[in-house]
Amino acid sequence: MFFSKKLNVLDIGVEELKDDEIYLCLLKDKKRRIIDDDPIEIVGKELKILAEMKGQRYGMIRYSNEYFYEVIGIKEEAPI
């Protein structure tokens, strides 16, 4: 079951994430400090499953007891 809370940056609920879309996420700790400056690319379906298994807090998706993913945007496709 998904939570009704919205993700901070995108201002949408987890259930509104698209399964086949690639999202950019920042890894943060409990105190909301950025652990890694390089965005991590995660598919929407994986984020939904992670949110269902671990939950949400602070408008971010819980990764573990210490770390959270903050979804900051959608990966743009490069023109060919």
Buried (B, 14 or more C-beta within 10 A) or exposed (E): EBBEBBBEBBEEBBEEBEEEEBBBBBBBEEEEEEEEEEBEEBBBEBBBEBBBEBEBEBBBBBBEEEBBBBBBEBEEEEEE
